[in-house]
Amino acid sequence: MNSVTNSGFSSSLFPNLLELAKTQRLALMDLFKFAESFTAEGRVNEAVALYKTWLAFNDNHAGLQMVYFNYSVTLRQANDLPGSMNAMRTALHIDPLFGPAHINLGRAFEDGGAVPQAIQQWQKFADSTSETTPDRLSYRLMALQHIGRVMENAGLLEEAETVLWQAMELRPEKTETGQHWTAIRQRQCKWPIIQPSSHITTRQMINCISPLTLGCYSDDPMFQLAKAHEYIKGFVGRLDIKNFPRAKVKQKSGTGQRLRVGYVSSDLRDHAVGFALREVLELHDKKSVEIHAYYCGDAVANDVTQDRMKAAVDAWHDIGSLSDEAAARQIASDEIDILIDVNGFTKHARTKIFAYRPAPVIVNFCGYPGSMGGAFHQYMIADAQIVPPGSEIYYAEKVLRIACNQPIDRKRTIAEKPTRQQAGLPDDAFVFACFNGMQKINASTFDQWMKILTATPGSVLWLLSGNEKADQRLRQLAEEAGIAPERIIFAPKAQNAQHLARIAVADLFLDTFPYGAHSTAADSLTVGLPVLTFPGKSFAARFCSSVVAATGVPELICEGPQDYVEKAIAYAKAPETLKVVRDKIQANRETSALRDIPGLARRLEELFWQMQDEAERGETPVPDLRNMDVYYEIGAELVLENLEFVDEQTYRQRYLQKLREWHDYSPIPTDNRLWTSEAAAKA
């Protein structure tokens, strides 16, 4: 069927539209578009005539019930109530369970003074859908969620997305489904990530985004804090802890007793977090601290990382099979002084364990790039590049600092460096690389990469393969940007030692924004590959610049996206300048903060004892959660604008303007973040 594409039209077009309708050449969406335009211009009778003509000559169309419904609405606007009711009855004859027609027909009866018939009409619809009980709806939702989960775990991302969408439309207020759906779209590089429908509003989709997914979506640390607060409230709730003994602070300072420190994580194994922590655990001073490891992940066998950790710690506890309360009681019975959450909001996290407060001091470190936003994480360990002075307002925890937030294992095995050909790369090309997960690539970052490739003919972009469809999608987007798709090369998954070795054959690593490289940046710099990045405002958006700074090559830290693109192009056009950077990385290698793991272990122990001293003095910080609901509402509004990169001053002014508007409508009590007493006084 031919489609009318004219966006504007005059009265002279009306006869032509009638002719197209008679000859079945007026597409359904064009019918709706032109009829609505007539109505908006006050030409309701022409809209009625157009619908009437189309219906007379297109009685076999698949969307007939929708046309009759829209026709009924137009007749109502033309003050033809009986005609409108008859059109709705026809729509229901075609589709007896067409809900909008049942609702509107009942309203028509009510407006016509026939209230009993209105009730009867609505009751008829209610009876016809009586099998859709809360119980049946709940089980249908559960079935769809299970299907989506299994498909996601099997790598069938597109199929999982389709099933989870059905579940979301069924119950859009159930955020768990939406959390998986948005994360799956990120992993497939399906942009835009947010896709509302007639059943799911944009705000509902924002509410569904998990804190980790939000980190990949927006560089908004205040909203990320508020999102974490909302998430932890929903995920943990208010636990009944009246029968759970509150851990008491023991007097250990100056007694010669060791501090009992517990690390809790599902990733104490061959995993990026496990690789990062294993040498730290080996280097802890056992005269100062007694280390307990609480592993809450799946059982693993022949795991080198876990074997090393078990040999390094004073006590290893498998708590994966224990309930949250039982695990918390285990920790409490071990009399842990300082308990470290090394999961945060990542996969297999056991956040409820910490809600029982099984230790006097609870710390957020190494597992999650942001604030936990809750009442029971009192400290967060970061560094001054990730949380510069003044940015503490974006975190609920008290921020204590180390030299670099990315621990590494200097003993990691690195295989023999392959040749370009063995790595599947051309010998004579400048190779830009990014080994971040697909979920970290967004439309803005990809656009920057296309600008870089456009300006550097003969260069290639080397990415870590996601799945076949995602790889193909990126190649297609590159082609649409004028880049030959074969210039996008995907590296298959490889064993860790081999992956570390092959990284070194690239020329320049291009970071993603707003969620940058973490351990991947450390891996790249470890083997001498320069990493180009620019910091934002949030934890995840500043982490990579922390790793680069700790390696002693601040010239690789750009001022923003434009500087990032320009520097990448400049390095590709003058590779000898990049050699200077490589030589500097090599010269700094053993003296850099990134590789000072003994120093990191000592600094962590200093911080643990600082926390203990504060606890003994009754000075353990209490998270300040004032106005989190207000910051969430404002953040949910501002995040829809999704500004890619703004400076700190502009960012804060956006929030302050909204806070002033909110305060003008309903006074907000002051807090220690953006809505300070000084800010309120200026409102």
C-alpha positions in Angstrom: 0.0 0.0 0.0 1.4 3.4 -0.9 2.0 5.9 1.8 1.2 9.6 1.7 4.3 11.5 3.0 3.2 15.1 2.7 3.7 16.7 6.2 1.7 19.8 5.3 -1.5 20.0 3.3 -4.3 22.4 2.3 -8.0 22.1 1.6 -7.2 21.2 -2.0 -5.6 17.9 -0.8 -8.9 16.7 0.8 -10.4 15.2 -2.4 -7.1 13.5 -3.2 -7.1 11.9 0.3 -10.7 10.6 -0.3 -9.6 9.1 -3.6 -6.6 7.4 -2.0 -8.9 6.0 0.7 -11.4 4.7 -1.9 -8.6 3.0 -3.8 -7.0 1.5 -0.7 -3.8 3.6 -1.1 -4.1 5.6 2.1 -1.9 3.9 4.8 -3.3 3.5 8.3 -0.8 5.9 10.0 -1.4 8.5 7.2 -5.1 8.2 7.8 -4.6 8.9 11.5 -2.1 11.7 10.8 -4.3 13.6 8.4 -7.5 13.1 10.3 -5.9 14.4 13.5 -4.5 17.4 11.5 -8.0 18.2 10.2 -9.4 18.0 13.7 -6.7 20.3 15.1 -7.5 22.9 12.4 -11.2 22.8 13.4 -12.2 20.8 10.3 -13.8 18.0 12.2 -16.4 17.3 9.5 -13.7 16.6 7.0 -12.0 14.3 9.4 -15.3 12.4 9.9 -15.7 12.1 6.1 -12.2 10.8 5.7 -12.7 8.1 8.3 -16.1 7.2 6.9 -14.8 6.9 3.3 -11.7 4.8 4.4 -13.9 2.4 6.4 -16.3 1.9 3.5 -13.5 0.8 1.2 -11.0 -0.9 3.5 -13.2 -3.4 5.5 -10.5 -6.1 5.4 -7.7 -4.2 7.1 -5.9 -5.7 10.1 -6.2 -2.6 12.1 -9.9 -2.0 11.6 -10.8 -1.8 15.3 -8.3 1.0 15.8 -9.8 3.0 12.9 -13.4 2.6 14.3 -12.2 3.6 17.7 -10.5 6.8 16.4 -13.6 7.4 14.2 -15.7 7.2 17.3 -13.6 9.8 19.1 -13.8 12.1 16.1 -17.6 11.7 15.9 -17.8 12.6 19.6 -15.8 15.7 18.8 -18.4 16.4 16.1 -21.1 16.1 18.8 -22.5 12.9 17.2 -22.9 10.8 20.4 -25.0 8.0 18.8 -22.7 7.7 15.9 -19.7 7.6 18.2 -21.4 4.8 20.3 -22.1 2.8 17.2 -18.5 3.1 16.0 -17.3 1.8 19.3 -19.7 -1.1 19.2 -18.3 -2.0 15.7 -14.8 -1.9 17.1 -15.8 -4.3 19.9 -17.5 -6.6 17.4 -14.1 -6.9 15.7 -12.1 -7.2 19.0 -14.4 -8.1 21.9 -11.5 -7.5 24.4 -10.5 -4.1 23.0 -10.3 -2.2 26.4 -10.3 1.4 25.2 -13.6 0.9 23.4 -15.2 -0.6 26.4 -14.1 2.2 28.6 -15.2 5.0 26.2 -18.5 3.3 25.4 -19.2 3.2 29.2 -18.3 6.9 29.4 -20.6 7.6 26.5 -23.5 5.9 28.3 -22.7 7.9 31.4 -22.6 11.2 29.5 -25.9 10.3 27.8 -27.5 9.9 31.2 -27.7 6.1 31.0 -25.6 5.4 34.2 -26.9 1.8 34.6 -25.9 0.9 31.1 -22.5 2.5 31.7 -21.9 0.3 34.7 -23.2 -2.7 32.7 -20.7 -2.0 29.9 -17.8 -1.7 32.2 -18.9 -4.8 34.2 -19.0 -6.7 30.9 -15.4 -5.9 30.2 -14.4 -6.8 33.8 -16.2 -10.1 33.5 -14.6 -10.9 30.2 -11.1 -10.4 31.7 -11.9 -12.1 35.0 -9.2 -14.7 34.5 -6.6 -11.9 34.8 -6.6 -12.1 38.5 -3.7 -10.6 40.6 -2.6 -14.2 41.2 -2.6 -15.1 37.5 -1.0 -11.8 36.6 1.7 -12.4 39.2 2.5 -15.9 37.8 2.5 -14.6 34.2 5.0 -11.9 35.2 7.1 -14.4 37.1 7.1 -16.8 34.1 8.2 -14.0 31.7 10.9 -12.9 34.1 12.3 -16.4 34.4 12.3 -16.8 30.6 14.2 -13.5 30.3 16.7 -14.5 33.0 17.5 -17.8 31.4 17.8 -16.3 28.0 20.1 -13.5 29.3 22.4 -16.0 31.0 22.5 -18.1 27.8 23.6 -15.0 25.9 20.3 -14.7 23.9 20.2 -11.0 24.6 17.8 -10.0 21.9 15.3 -12.7 22.7 15.6 -11.9 26.4 14.9 -8.2 25.6 11.7 -9.1 23.8 10.4 -11.3 26.7 11.3 -8.8 29.4 9.6 -6.1 27.5 6.4 -8.1 27.7 6.9 -8.4 31.5 7.6 -4.6 31.8 4.4 -3.7 29.9 2.5 -6.0 32.2 3.8 -4.4 35.4 5.9 -1.4 34.6 6.1 -0.5 38.3 8.1 -3.7 39.0 11.6 -2.2 38.6 13.5 -5.5 38.7 12.4 -6.4 35.1 13.3 -3.0 33.8 16.7 -3.2 35.4 17.6 -6.3 33.4 16.0 -4.9 30.2 18.0 -1.6 30.2 21.2 -3.4 31.1 20.6 -5.9 28.2 20.1 -3.0 25.8 23.4 -1.4 26.9 25.2 -4.7 26.3 23.8 -4.8 22.7 24.6 -1.1 22.0 21.0 -0.4 21.3 20.6 3.4 21.4 18.8 5.2 22.8 18.6 2.9 25.9 15.4 4.5 27.2 12.4 3.5 25.0 9.0 4.4 26.5 5.8 3.1 25.1 2.1 3.8 25.6 2.2 1.4 28.6 5.6 2.4 30.1 6.4 6.1 30.7 9.9 7.6 30.4 9.8 8.2 34.2 9.0 4.6 34.9 12.0 3.6 32.8 14.3 6.0 34.7 13.0 4.4 37.9 13.9 1.0 36.6 17.6 1.8 35.8 19.9 0.2 38.3 22.7 2.2 39.9 25.3 0.3 37.9 23.4 0.8 34.6 22.9 4.5 35.4 26.7 4.9 35.7 27.0 3.9 32.0 24.1 6.1 31.1 24.8 9.5 32.7 27.6 11.4 34.5 25.3 12.7 37.3 26.9 11.9 40.7 24.1 13.5 42.7 21.4 11.5 40.9 23.6 8.4 41.2 23.7 9.0 45.0 19.9 9.5 45.1 19.4 6.4 42.9 21.6 4.3 45.2 19.5 5.5 48.1 16.3 4.5 46.4 17.7 1.2 45.2 19.0 0.2 48.6 15.7 1.0 50.2 13.8 -1.1 47.8 16.4 -3.9 47.7 17.0 -4.2 51.4 13.9 -2.6 52.9 13.6 -2.3 56.7 14.9 -5.5 58.2 13.7 -6.8 61.5 17.0 -6.7 63.5 15.5 -6.4 67.0 16.7 -9.9 67.8 20.1 -9.4 66.1 22.8 -8.4 68.6 24.4 -5.1 67.6 28.1 -5.4 67.3 30.0 -3.5 69.9 33.2 -1.6 69.5 36.2 -3.3 71.2 39.0 -1.3 72.7 42.0 -2.3 70.7 44.0 0.9 70.1 47.3 0.7 72.0 46.7 -2.8 73.3 48.8 -4.8 70.8 45.7 -6.7 69.7 45.2 -7.2 66.0 42.2 -5.6 64.2 39.9 -8.2 62.7 39.1 -7.1 59.1 36.6 -8.9 56.9 36.4 -8.8 53.1 33.0 -9.8 51.8 32.6 -10.5 48.0 31.3 -12.9 45.4 34.4 -12.1 43.3 37.2 -13.5 45.4 38.2 -15.8 42.5 39.5 -15.5 38.9 37.7 -12.2 38.3 38.8 -8.5 37.8 38.2 -7.9 41.5 40.0 -11.1 42.6 43.0 -10.2 40.4 43.0 -6.7 42.0 42.9 -7.9 45.6 45.0 -11.0 45.8 48.4 -9.4 46.2 46.9 -6.9 48.7 45.7 -9.7 50.8 49.1 -11.4 50.7 50.9 -8.2 51.8 48.7 -7.2 54.7 50.7 -6.9 57.9 49.6 -9.9 60.0 51.0 -8.3 63.1 48.5 -5.4 62.7 45.4 -7.0 61.1 43.8 -10.4 61.1 42.2 -11.0 57.7 38.9 -12.9 57.2 37.6 -13.5 53.7 33.8 -14.1 53.3 33.2 -15.6 49.8 29.5 -15.4 48.7 29.9 -16.4 45.1 29.3 -19.6 43.2 31.6 -22.6 44.1 34.6 -22.8 41.8 37.3 -25.5 41.3 40.9 -25.2 40.3 40.8 -21.4 40.7 44.3 -20.0 41.1 43.2 -16.7 42.5 41.0 -18.3 45.1 43.8 -20.7 46.1 46.2 -17.8 46.6 43.7 -15.9 48.7 43.0 -18.9 50.9 46.7 -19.2 51.5 47.0 -15.5 52.3 44.2 -14.8 54.7 43.9 -15.9 58.4 40.4 -17.4 57.8 38.4 -18.2 54.7 34.6 -18.5 55.1 32.2 -19.8 52.3 28.9 -18.1 53.0 27.3 -18.6 49.6 24.8 -21.1 50.9 23.9 -19.2 54.0 20.9 -16.8 54.3 21.7 -13.2 54.7 20.9 -13.3 58.4 22.9 -16.5 59.0 25.9 -15.0 57.1 25.6 -11.8 59.2 25.5 -13.9 62.4 28.7 -15.8 61.2 30.5 -12.5 60.8 29.2 -11.2 64.1 30.4 -14.4 65.9 33.8 -13.9 64.3 34.0 -10.5 66.1 35.0 -8.6 63.0 35.9 -5.0 63.7 36.1 -3.6 60.1 33.8 -5.2 57.5 34.5 -4.3 53.8 31.8 -4.6 51.1 33.7 -5.5 48.0 30.5 -6.0 45.9 28.4 -2.9 46.2 25.6 -3.2 43.7 27.3 -5.7 41.4 26.3 -9.2 40.4 25.6 -11.6 43.3 25.9 -8.8 45.9 24.7 -9.7 49.4 23.8 -6.2 50.5 21.4 -7.3 53.2 24.2 -8.9 55.2 25.5 -5.4 55.9 22.1 -4.1 56.8 22.2 -6.4 59.9 25.3 -4.3 61.0 27.3 -7.4 61.9 30.4 -5.3 62.5 30.8 -1.9 64.2 32.4 -0.4 61.1 31.3 -1.1 57.5 33.3 0.1 54.5 32.6 0.5 50.7 35.7 -0.4 48.8 37.0 -1.8 45.5 33.8 -3.5 44.2 31.5 -0.7 43.2 32.2 2.7 41.6 30.0 4.9 43.7 28.2 5.5 46.9 26.0 2.9 48.4 23.6 5.6 49.5 22.4 3.7 52.6 22.4 4.1 56.3 24.9 1.3 57.1 27.9 1.9 55.0 29.9 4.5 57.0 33.1 4.8 55.0 34.2 4.7 51.4 37.8 4.4 50.4 38.7 6.3 47.2 41.5 8.5 46.0 41.9 12.3 45.4 41.5 12.0 41.6 38.2 10.1 41.8 36.9 12.2 44.7 38.6 15.6 44.6 38.1 18.0 47.5 34.6 19.4 47.3 33.1 16.3 45.7 32.5 14.5 48.9 28.9 15.8 48.7 28.1 13.1 46.1 28.7 10.3 48.6 26.8 9.2 51.7 29.8 7.7 53.3 32.8 9.5 54.8 35.5 9.5 52.1 39.0 8.3 53.2 41.7 8.3 50.6 44.5 6.1 49.2 47.0 6.9 46.5 45.2 5.0 43.7 41.9 3.2 43.9 42.9 0.4 41.5 45.0 -2.4 43.2 46.8 -4.7 40.9 48.7 -8.0 41.2 52.3 -7.6 40.1 52.6 -11.4 39.9 50.0 -11.8 37.1 51.1 -14.1 34.3 51.4 -12.4 30.9 51.8 -14.7 27.9 54.3 -14.0 25.1 53.3 -11.0 23.0 51.7 -12.0 19.7 52.4 -10.4 16.4 49.8 -8.1 14.8 48.9 -10.8 12.3 48.4 -13.3 15.1 46.1 -10.8 16.9 44.1 -10.4 13.7 45.3 -6.9 13.0 47.0 -5.2 10.0 50.7 -4.7 10.3 50.8 -1.2 8.9 47.8 0.4 10.5 47.6 2.7 13.5 45.5 0.7 16.0 43.1 2.4 18.3 41.8 0.0 20.9 39.1 -0.2 23.6 38.7 -3.4 25.7 35.9 -2.0 27.8 32.6 -4.0 28.0 30.0 -3.3 25.3 27.7 -1.8 28.0 30.2 1.1 28.4 30.0 2.2 24.7 27.3 4.7 24.1 26.2 6.8 21.0 28.3 9.8 22.1 31.5 7.8 22.6 31.0 5.9 19.3 30.5 9.3 17.5 33.8 10.5 18.9 35.5 7.3 17.7 34.1 7.8 14.2 35.4 11.4 14.1 38.9 10.1 15.1 38.8 7.3 12.4 37.5 9.8 9.8 40.5 12.1 10.5 43.0 9.2 10.5 42.7 7.3 7.2 44.2 3.8 7.4 43.7 3.5 11.2 41.5 0.8 12.7 39.5 0.4 15.9 40.0 -2.8 17.9 37.2 -3.7 20.3 36.4 -6.6 22.5 33.7 -8.7 20.9 30.3 -8.6 22.6 28.1 -10.9 20.6 27.6 -11.3 16.9 24.6 -9.0 16.6 26.1 -6.3 18.7 29.4 -6.5 16.7 27.4 -6.3 13.4 25.4 -3.3 14.8 28.5 -1.3 15.5 30.0 -2.1 12.1 26.7 -0.9 10.5 26.7 2.3 12.5 30.3 2.8 11.4 29.4 2.4 7.8 26.5 4.9 8.2 29.1 7.3 9.6 31.2 6.9 6.4 33.8 4.4 7.9 34.4 1.2 6.1 33.1 -1.6 8.4 36.2 -3.7 8.1 38.0 -0.9 10.0 36.2 -2.1 13.1 38.0 -5.2 14.3 36.7 -7.4 17.1 38.9 -9.4 19.4 37.4 -12.7 20.5 37.4 -13.7 24.2 40.8 -15.1 25.4 42.4 -16.4 28.5 43.6 -13.7 30.8 47.4 -14.2 30.3 46.9 -14.2 26.5 44.6 -11.2 26.7 47.1 -9.2 28.7 49.8 -10.0 26.1 47.8 -9.1 23.0 46.8 -5.7 24.5 50.3 -4.5 24.0 50.2 -4.7 20.2 47.7 -1.8 19.9 48.9 1.8 19.7 46.5 3.8 21.8 43.6 2.8 24.1 40.5 5.0 23.8 38.5 5.2 27.0 34.7 5.4 27.2 32.5 8.0 28.9 30.8 8.3 31.3 31.7 4.8 32.6 35.4 4.5 31.9 38.0 1.7 32.1 38.9 0.4 35.5 41.0 -2.8 35.7 41.2 -2.7 31.9 43.1 0.6 32.1 45.5 -0.8 34.7 46.0 -3.9 32.5 46.7 -1.7 29.4 49.2 0.5 31.2 50.8 -2.5 32.8 51.8 -3.8 29.4 52.8 -0.3 28.2 49.7 0.7 26.2 48.9 4.4 26.6 45.3 5.1 27.7 43.6 8.3 26.6 40.7 9.5 28.8 38.8 12.5 30.1 37.3 12.7 33.5 33.7 13.6 34.3 32.2 14.2 37.8 31.0 10.8 38.9 33.1 8.0 40.4 32.9 5.8 37.3 33.7 8.8 35.0 36.8 9.7 36.9 38.3 6.2 37.7 40.3 5.8 34.5 41.9 9.2 35.0 42.9 8.0 38.4 44.7 5.0 37.0 46.4 7.1 34.3 47.5 9.7 36.9 48.9 7.0 39.1 51.0 5.8 36.2 52.7 9.2 35.9 51.4 10.2 32.5 48.9 13.0 33.1 49.3 14.2 29.5 47.0 11.4 28.6 44.2 13.0 30.7 42.1 15.2 28.4 40.0 18.3 29.4 36.9 17.0 27.7 35.5 15.2 24.6 36.9 17.7 22.1 40.4 17.6 23.5 40.1 13.8 23.6 39.3 13.6 19.9 42.0 16.1 19.0 44.7 14.4 21.0 43.8 10.9 19.6 44.1 12.3 16.0 47.3 14.1 16.8 48.9 10.9 18.3 47.9 8.9 15.2 49.3 11.5 12.8 52.6 11.7 14.8 53.2 8.3 16.3 56.7 9.3 17.4 55.1 11.5 20.1 53.3 8.5 21.4 56.6 6.7 21.7 57.7 9.3 24.2 54.7 8.5 26.3 55.3 4.8 26.1 58.9 5.3 27.2 57.7 7.4 30.1 55.2 4.6 31.1 58.1 2.1 31.0 60.4 4.4 33.0 57.8 5.0 35.7 56.6 1.4 35.8 58.1 0.1 39.1 58.0 3.4 40.9 54.5 4.5 40.0 51.6 4.6 42.6 49.8 2.0 40.5 52.3 -0.7 41.3 53.1 0.3 44.9 51.0 -2.5 46.4 53.1 -2.7 49.6 52.4 1.0 50.1 48.7 0.4 49.4 48.5 -2.4 51.9 50.1 -0.2 54.6 47.8 2.7 53.8 44.7 0.5 54.0 45.9 -0.7 57.5 46.4 3.0 58.5 42.8 3.7 57.5 41.4 0.6 59.2 43.1 1.8 62.4 41.8 5.3 61.9 38.3 4.0 61.6 38.8 1.9 64.7 40.1 4.9 66.7 37.0 6.9 65.6 34.7 4.1 66.6 36.4 3.8 70.0 35.8 7.6 70.5 32.2 7.2 69.4 32.9 9.2 66.3 31.9 6.7 63.6 30.2 8.8 60.9 26.5 8.6 60.3 25.5 8.8 56.7 23.7 12.1 55.9 20.6 11.1 53.9 18.7 14.4 54.1 16.7 15.5 51.0 17.5 12.3 49.1 13.9 12.2 47.8 14.2 15.8 46.5 17.5 15.1 44.8 16.0 12.0 43.2 13.0 13.9 41.8 15.3 16.6 40.4 17.8 14.1 39.1 15.1 12.0 37.4 14.0 15.2 35.6 17.5 16.4 34.6 18.8 13.0 33.5 16.3 13.0 30.7 18.2 15.8 29.1 21.2 13.4 29.3 23.8 16.1 28.7 27.0 14.3 27.6 29.6 16.4 29.3 29.2 19.6 31.4 31.6 21.3 33.7 31.2 21.2 37.5 29.9 24.7 37.8 27.3 24.3 35.1 26.3 21.0 36.6 25.7 22.4 40.0 23.9 25.4 38.8 21.4 23.2 37.0 20.6 21.4 40.3 20.5 24.7 42.3 18.0 26.2 39.8 15.7 23.2 40.3 16.2 23.3 44.0 15.2 27.0 44.1 12.1 26.2 42.1 11.2 23.3 44.3 11.8 25.4 47.5 9.6 28.2 46.2 6.8 25.7 45.8 7.5 23.7 49.0 10.2 24.8 51.4 13.2 22.3 51.6 15.2 21.9 54.8 18.9 22.6 54.3 21.5 19.9 54.0 25.3 19.6 53.6 25.2 18.9 49.8 23.9 21.5 47.4 21.0 22.9 49.3 23.2 24.5 52.0 22.0 27.3 54.3 24.0 29.7 52.1 22.2 28.4 49.0 18.8 28.6 50.7 19.5 32.2 51.8 20.0 33.2 48.2 16.7 31.6 47.0 
